[in-house]
Amino acid sequence: MEVALRPVHDSDLPVFFRQVNDPESLRMAAFAPKDPADRDAFDAHWKRIRASSDVLRTVLVDGDVVGSAAVYGEPGEREVTYWIDRAYWGKGIATAALRDLLAEVPERPLHARVAADNAGSRRVLEKCGFVVTGHDRGFANARGEEIDELVLKLGS
């Protein structure tokens, strides 16, 4: 199984839209759009971030689109994020994709946030060198309530 990153293409967006509307994935990610089924809002969001200076990548497995990975935000506060299709969870794809992204973006420090009960995503981040530096609470649209989250950091 070959994991690769490439720039986001227009043809990736319908796949991303389908992925962000998977109920189990939404619940696990927790911090998701207010209405993930709003295609206009989804398209506007992707148009805005694709026009930014952020690093956005499509995650491929054996040439198939399986998710996205990104580094975004202001210098010194930049964060990583990723989304992998649920059918590919537990296969090391998120870890491989994040490692590739981190190799492409040498800037440090980088930050990440994860729902405190999302053990899989926390494991991915820790395998890539992130360490928990704090705890927070935030409103999780996908769960309709405030939840605990972990704040992680890579580098000084």
C-alpha positions, 0 to 999 in steps of 0.5 A: 500500500503506497501512501502519497500526498499531492496538491488538492484538485477540483476533482477531490472535493466531491470525495472530501464532501462525502467523507465529511458527511460520514456520521461516525467520522464526524462524531470521532472528529467532533470539531466539524462544520456546523452543517456538514451537509451544506454544500455551498458552505463546504465549497466556500470553505475550500475556495477560501483555504485553497486561495490562502498560503496554507499547505493543503494536500490530498492523501492518496493510497495506491492512487485513490483519494482517501483524505486530506492533510493540511498545515494552516494558521499564522506563523508560530501558531500553525496547526496540522489537520487531517481527515482520512476516510473511515474505510482506511482507519487503522492501517497506518495511513494517517500516520504516513500522510502526517509524516510526509506532510511534516517532512514537507513543512519543516517549520516548527513549532506546529500545533494540533488539537484532538477530541480527548476521547479520539485515541486513534488520532492522538496516537497518530499525532504522538507517533509523529512526535507531537506531545500533549501540552494542555487541555481545553474545552470547546463546542463540538458541532458534530456532538452538539455539546462542549467536549474535552480536547487535547492540545499538542505541539511538535517542536519548540 
